[in-house]
Amino acid sequence: MKVLLYIDLLDGVATPLSRELAAGARALAGKNGMIDAVVLGRSPDVVAGLDVDRVLTAPDLAGQEYNPVVHTAWVEQAVAESAPDLILFGNSTSGIDLAPALAIRRGVPLIGYCTSVRIHENGIEAQSQIYGGKLVATSRAGLPVLVMVNPGAFAEEPASGRTAEVVTLSAPAGQHAGTVTLLSTTKPDPEAVDITKSDRLLCVGRGIGDEDSIEEAREAAGLLGGELVGSRPIVDAGWLPKERQVGKSGRKVKPRLYLALGVSGAPEHIEGMGSSDLIVAINTDAAAPIFDYAHIGATVDVADFLPAFKEALSERAG
């Protein structure tokens, strides 16, 4: 099998999800399979250590900001060069930009939000989270097929000693005919708390109830010796600052302890914390997707849990 994977970059470095995809691509392709990795706008060195056979690059994009229209044209050129059986994207911001457009242009099926992918007869079988992760759908498709994979679907492998061949792509027609213009980028305040460095995180979701409960959760996080973080609805409501958001549009964290209070567990949130060493979930909804990832869970009202939890932590500290 021949696999083509798109390398997502963050500050010029391959993301952890891209490294997971490379490991998954090798598992699917097999030892005798061929893996091409697409790297746009950066040196092919960003895939150093990844078990890929070729790196398809676009030096013409060096120094340019990400543009979904332009990048779609280049990725389509990479597909034409590679002629893969399976195309892998991460379920990331750029993946959501590029994969659907590419599927339409190439006329191939697309399976998204995949939590597992395996070879099935003459095609692939994938499991996907749907309806915010409340249901799991099983899909099968013949080859070629395009798949968007959630973080955690594949385990990242140790660095490989393989040296990949570098292939320079020819400029695609219409690559500069972009209708999207980047106006600005916003980076986190360097003085803000870095939640990725905390070993213990207490996360609040919509189940926290109201803004008045945030302070109680903050006190509990302090007693726990950790930091208070939130899911996107909490940040969108203005109850916590952006630098404390966990998830696809926030920060990706991997603490030793992740205590989720009233967090439903949508795929976008799981992408940010699914690799935590110990996940403890408190939610009144027994069917909440967060319980599929939690190591320990309880169907308890957060309003009842928080005071008792604070009391227990205070007694232990005293």
N, C-alpha and C positions, 0 to 999 in steps of 0.2 A: 504493500500500500504506500502511496505517496501522500504526504501531509504537508500543508502550507499553514504556518501560524503567523499571526500578526503580533509583533513585539510592542507592547505598550511601554511608554517611557515616562518617567517622572524625574524632572531636573536632570535629564540626560542619562538616566540609569534605568535599566530594565526593571519593571515592577515585580514584586513577589508573585503576582498572578501570572505574569508572562513566564516566569521561571517554572511555575507549576504546569503551565500549558506545554512547555518544552518537554517536561518529564512525561506528561500524559501522551503527547504526540509520539514519543519513542515507544511507549507501552502499546499504543494502538498500531503503530507501523510495524513493530517487530524489528528484530536485529537486521533483517535484510531489507527493511523498508527505507524510504528516502524522506528526509525532513528538510523543508526549506523554511527559513525564517525571514520575514520582511522587516527591515529596519529603515525607516524614512527620516532623513534629515540629520542623522548622526553617524558616527563612525561604526563600522561593523564590530568594533571591539566591545560594544555593549552586550554582545551575546557570548563573551568569553566565559568558558566553563559550561555552557549549555550544550547538550548532546544533539546538535543539528549538523546536517551535512553541507548545506549551502546557506549563505546569507545574501539576500537580494536587497541591494541598496540603491539609494537615489541621491547621489552627491549634489544634484541640482537643487535639492531642498535644504542643503546645509545652511544653518543659521536662520532659517525661516520658522515662524511660529506655526503651530498646528492649524490647518484649515481643512474642514471636513470635505469640502468639494474637491479641492486639489488632491488631498490624500486618497479620496475614493478613486480618482483617475489613476493614481500611481499603484494602488493596491490591485485594481483591475488589470493593470499592465503586468503586475507580478503574477497574477493568476494565469494570464495568457502565457507567460514565460514558463511557469512551473507545471501547468496542467495537472493539478492535484486531484486526488480522489476525495480528500477530506480537507476542509478549510476550517481552522480553529481561531476564534476570537475570544477574548475575555469579555465577561459581562461587565464592561466598564463604560465610562463616558464616551470614549472614542469608539469602543466596540459597538455601542448603540447607534452612534453616528454612521459608521462605515458598513457594518454587516448587512443591514436591511437593503441599503442602496446597492451593494455588491450582489446580493442574492437576486434582486430584480434585474440588474444589468446582465448577469450571467445566466439567468433562468434556472437557478438551482434552488432546491428546498432549503429552508432555514429553520433550525430548531433552537430556541432560546431558553435562558434561565436553567441551563442543564446542571444537575448535581451529580450525574454519572453518565459516562459514555462508554459503550463497548461495541465490539464487532459482532454483528448478527447476520448470519448467512452471507448474502452478497451486498450487505450494506451495514448500517449502524443502528443501534438501539440506544435511546437516551431517555433519562428521566428528568423531568423539568418541574420546577415549582410554578404553580399558577394561582391566581386569585390571592396575591400577596403571600404566597407560601402556604396557604391553608389546604391546598390539594397538590398531589403529585401526579403528573401525566406521563405516560410511557408512549414514546413515539418511535416509529421505525421508518427509515428512508433508505432508498438505494443510493448508489454513488453516481456522480459526485454530490456532496452535500455540504452545507455550511452550518457550523455549530457554534453557539455562544455559551461559554462555560462559566459557572459561578466559582468564586474562590472556594478552595477546599475540596473540589471534585477530584483533583489529582494531588498526590503528595510530591512536594519538591524533592528532587534527588540531589545527592552530593555532586560537586563539580565534576565535569567530564574532561578527559584529556584530549578529546577530539579537536582537531583543527579544521574549521569549516572553510570551504571554498567561497570566495567572495565574487559575486556576480553583480555587475552594474546594469541597472535597468535602463532601457531606452526611454526617452521622454515620451509620455503618452500624448496623443492629440487632445487639445482642449484643456491641458493641465492648468493654464493660467486664466481660464474662463470662469473663475470662481465668482459666485454671487454672495459669498459670505466674507465679511471683513472683520478681523479681530480688532476690537476697539481698545481693550485694556485687559490686563491680568491683575489679580489681587492675591497677594501672598499673606500668610498669617503674620500677626504682629510678633516680631522676634522676642519681645519682652513678655508675651503671653505664656501661660502655663503649657508645658509640653506633655500632653496626656499619654503620649506613646512611651514615656519613660517611667510611668507609674506601674508598680507591681500589683496594685489593688485599685480597682475602679468600681464605683457604684453608679449604675446608669439608671436614669428615670425615663419612662415613656409616658404615653397618654394616660395610662392607668394610674398615674400619680394623683390624678384628680384635678387639682388647681394649683395656681402659682404659690399659694400660701404654704403648700406642702414642700416646696423646694428647699426652704430653709431647714426644715426638719431633716430632709434627705442630706443636705450639706453637713449638718451636725453628725449624722450617722457615718458619713464618709470620713469625716475627721476622726471620729472615735475608732474607725476601722483602720486608720493610718493610710488612707488612700485619697483619691480625687473624685469629685462629683462630675459626671458626664451625662449627656442626654442624647436621645434619638432626635431625628430631624423635626418631628412635630413640636417638640419642646423648644428647640432653637428657633424654628419659624415663628413660634408664639412670642418669642422675645424673653423667655424665662431663663435661658442660659445663653452665654455668648457663643459665637460660631466656633471658636477654638476648642470648645468642649463638646462638639458634636462628633459622634461615632457613626461611621457608615460610609457609603459610596461617595456622598457629597461632603463628608467630613473627614475624620482621620481613621486610619487603620491601626488597631491596637492589638497587642498580644500580652496582656497581663497574666500574672500567676492566678489572680482571682478576678472574675467579672461577675458582679452581682447585678442582675437585671430586674428592676422593679417596674411592673406595669408595662413591659416592652413586649409587643406582639411578636416580633421576630421576622419582619419583612426581609426579602432577599437583599435589599439595599443595605439593611442594618447588619445582617449576618456577614456580608462581605467585609465589614469593618472590624468584626470581633470574633468571627467563627473559629479562629486559631487559638483562642485563649486557653490556658492550661486547665482552668477549672471554671465552668460556667454554672452559676446558680440562678434559677429563674423563679420569680414570684409573680403569679398572674391568676386572676379569677377564672379565666377562660382555659379550660382543660385542653381545648383543641388549638391553642395558640401555637404557631410554628416554632416559637422559641424553645418549646419543650422537646422538639426533635434534635436540638443541638445541646441542650442543657445536660450536665452531668448529674445535677441535683435540681429538683423542681418541687414546688408546692403550689396548690391552687388556693391561695390565701389572698384576702383583700389587703392591698398595700397599706390602707389606712389603719388596719389592725396590726400589720406586720411591723411597720416602722417604729412605733413607740416601744413595742416589746423588744425589738432588735436593739434599739438604743439603750434600753435598760440593761439588757444582757451584756452589751459591750462596756457600759459604765461599771457594772459590777465586776467584770473581769479585770478592767483596768484598775479598779480600786482595791 
